[in-house]
Amino acid sequence: MLKRVFDSLECAYALHTGKVRSNNEDAVLVLPQYGFFAVSDGMGGASAGEVASRMVVENLEKAMLDLQEWIPAERESMVIRNAFKINNAISNYRDEHKFVSMGATLACLLFDPWDWHSATVFNAGDSRTYRFRDGLLEQLNEDHTLAGMNNLSEDEVLPPHRGILTNALGLEEDFFLERNTIEVRRNDVFLICSDGLTRMVSDTVLQDIFRTGKNIPCERLTERLLSEALNSGGRDNISIIVVRVERSWPRHTPTEAEWTREVLAQERNVNDLSDTVATA
């Protein structure tokens, strides 16, 4: 029987085409009752990007809903294994439809149902996950771009190479999945977003918006972020998810059988990710 342990999460999201693009290649996954949130930014133009991002969120949603029990490492395993399956599926779809290019980013936040102090961030591409705490906004993942690989800002990269991804779902054997375990505290606010927000709004401005909006509902905070991106030009599709941890949830003491499954899944996850380390 699944437990409703995530009632303490407040969340809201926005998905907008922007002011320039005619279609929306972004997709979001918002499952607060499962402590699971994701943004995917599709690439490839025409229908290719839309299909790619939709493949990401639809497959992850189905996989999460199919889980019968909430073993933390098994939930992570679901994300890891499906990310690699989706990577291959996008590549096959591209070849079958003779698209020149096709891919999608993934930024994912997964809360631990056993320990409310813990969550996992997954990333492939340049969509981002942030944590706002004590007045400071911190990016929790790396940008898988030419700039990010070389610790540069996008402005320091020559114009033809700005925004070029070094990793995304659909890159076949070059695909890797970044995973980070993060600490969670009461009143933390998380932002998962596509680069349609972060290219229009600097981290400094984002932080100011969170500071001035720390006591307002997530829905209004999301509206402020979207409005800022649109007022700054809205040159790309914009995806925003805001999640606030309003209170803790009860800790779960696993049975011996549950703990055995957790340990086995942890070992499997290490093996599954061992060959997916980013390289220059």
N, C-alpha and C positions, 0 to 999 in steps of 0.2 A: 504494500500500500504506500503510495507516494505521500510525503508529508508536505503540508503547506508551511514551509519555513521562511519563505521570502516575502511575507506580507509586510515586512518592515521596509521594503524598497519602494520609493516613489519614483516614477519615471514619466518621461514624455519624449516625443520625437517629432521631427519635421523632415519632409522630403519635398524638395522644390527643384524644378527644372532650371531655374536661374533666368537671367535676362537675355542670354545670347543663344544658348542651345535650343533646338526645336524639339528634341526628345530627351528623355531622362534615362541615363545608363546606370544610375545608382539604385540600390535596393537596401532595405533595412530588415532586420529580424529583431523583434521585441517580444520576449517571452518572460515577463517579470515574475510570473508564478514559478518559473524554472530557474530564475537567476541567470538568464542567458540573453545576451545582447550582441548584435553584430551589424556592421556596415560593410557593404561591398560596392566598389566603384568599378563598373564595367568599362572595357576598352575595346576598340576595334572599329568604331563608327557604325553607322546604319543600325541594323538590328543586332549585330554581333555583340556589342557591349551590353545591351539590354538582356540578351539571352544569357550571357556569361554571369552577370551579377544575379540574375534570377535563379540560375542553376545553383549558385553558391547558397543563397538563403533558403531556397526550397529544400535542398538536400539536407542542410543542417537542421532545419526545422523538423523535417520528417524523422531524422535520426534521433533528435532529442525527444520527440513525442513518443518514439518507439521504446525508449528506455523504460524498463519496468521497475528498476530500483535505482536509488541515488547513492552509488559508491563514487566518491569524488574523483579518483583516478580513472574510473571507467567512463565518467562524463568527459574527462579530458581526452581519453582514448577515442571517444566518439568524434570529437572535434578533429583530432590529429588524423585518424584513419580516413574520415570523410573528406578532409582537405586534400589528401593525396588522390582519393578517388575522383573528386571533382576536378582536380588538376588534369588528370588523364581524360576525363569526360569532355572538358572544354577543348583540349587539344584534338580529340577525335572529331568533335563537332565542327571545329574549324577546318579540318582536313576534308571532311565529308561535304561541307558546303563551300569549299574552296575560298574561304576568307583569307585575305592576306595576313591579318593579325586578329587575335581575339584573346582576351584575358580578363581577369578581375582581381581586385585587391580584396583583402580580408582584414578587418580589425574586429576583434572579438573579446568580450569580457564575460567570464564565467565565474560565478560565485561558488564558494565551497559550502555545501549543505551541512557538513559536520562541524565546521569551525567558521564562525562568522567573521573572524579576524583575517580570513584568507580569501584570495581570489586569484584567477589566472588570466593573463592577457596573452592572446595569440595575435600574430601579425604577419602579413605578407603584402608588401607594396608600400604605398604612402598614405593610406588612411591611418588615422591616429586615435589613440586612447590617452586621455589625460585624467589626472586626479587633482581636485581642488581641495586643499586642506590648510587651515590656519592662514588664510589669505594668500596662499601661493598656489600657482597652477604648474603642475609637473607633467611633462610628456613621459608616458610609461613604455613606449616602444620606439624602435629605430625607424627612420625613413629608409626604405629600400630603393634608393635612387642613386644616381651618380654623385650628387651632392652629399647625400647622407653617408655613402661609403667613404668619402674623403673628408668628412667632418667640415663641410663647407655649407654656407647658406646658398639658396638657389640663385641669389644675385651674384655670387662669386663664380658661377658656372657660365660658360659661354652660352649665349642665347639659343643656338640650335640644340644644345644638350640639356636645357633646363627641363626639369620634370621627367626626364627619362628614367623609367623604372629598371632596376636590376633584378627584380623578383616580383612575381605575381602568379596566381593560379592560371594555368594554361601554358606555362613555359616548359612543360615536360620534365626532362631530367635535371634542368637547372633550378627547379622549384625547391624552396626550402621554407620551413615554418618556424618563425621566431616564437618562443614561449618564455614568459616571465611570471613568476609567482610574486604577488604583491600583498602588502599589508592593507587591511581594511579597518577603519575606525568609524565610530558613530559620528554622523554629520559629514562624512566624506561625500563629495559630489564628483561623479565621473562623467566625462564627455567622450563619446565615440563619434567620429565624424569623418567625412570624406574631405579631400583637398579642396573641394568647392567652398568650404568654410575657411580652411587654414591659409589658402592662397589669397583670400580677400581680407582676412582679419588676422593681424599679427598676434603672437602669443601675449604681448603686453596688453593689447586691447581686450583679448579674451579674458585675461586675468582680471582686468578692471570690471568687466561685465559680471564676472562671478563674484567679485568683491561687493559690488553694489547690489547684486541680486541674491545674496546668500540666504536671505530670509523669505524669498518669494517662492511660489510653487514652481515645480520643474516646467510646467507648461508655459508659464510666462517667461521663464529664463530661456527656454528654447525659442520662443518668439523673438526675444531680444537678439539672440545670436543670429537667427535667420535674417532679421531686419538689418543688422549690421553688415552681413555678407551681401545682401541685395543692394543696400545703399552704397557699398564700396565697389559696385560694378556687377556683381553676380555673373561672372564670366563662365561659370561652370555649374553643373548640377550640384546641389547642396543637400547633404544628408547629415542629420544631427540627432543624436540620442543623448539625453541627460538622465542620469540615475543618481538619486540621493539615498544614502543609508540613514534612515530616520531613527532606528534603534537596533539593538542586537537581537539575534534569534537564539533559541536554546541550543546549547551544544549537544551533540549526539555522541553517546558512548557506543562504539561499534561492538557487535558480538565478535566472537573469535572467528566465525565464518566470514563475516563482513571484512574484518581486518586482513584475513588471508587474501581475499579477493582484491583488497586495496593494494597490498604489497605486490601481488602478482601484476596488477595493472600498472603500477608505478614502474616496475622493471620493464614491462612491455613498452611503455611510453618512452623510456630512455632509449631503448633499442630502435624504436620507430623514428626517433628524432636524431639518432646518432650520425646519420649521413646527411643531415640537412643543415649543416653549419654554413653560414654565409662566408663566402670567400671573395677576396678582392679580384 
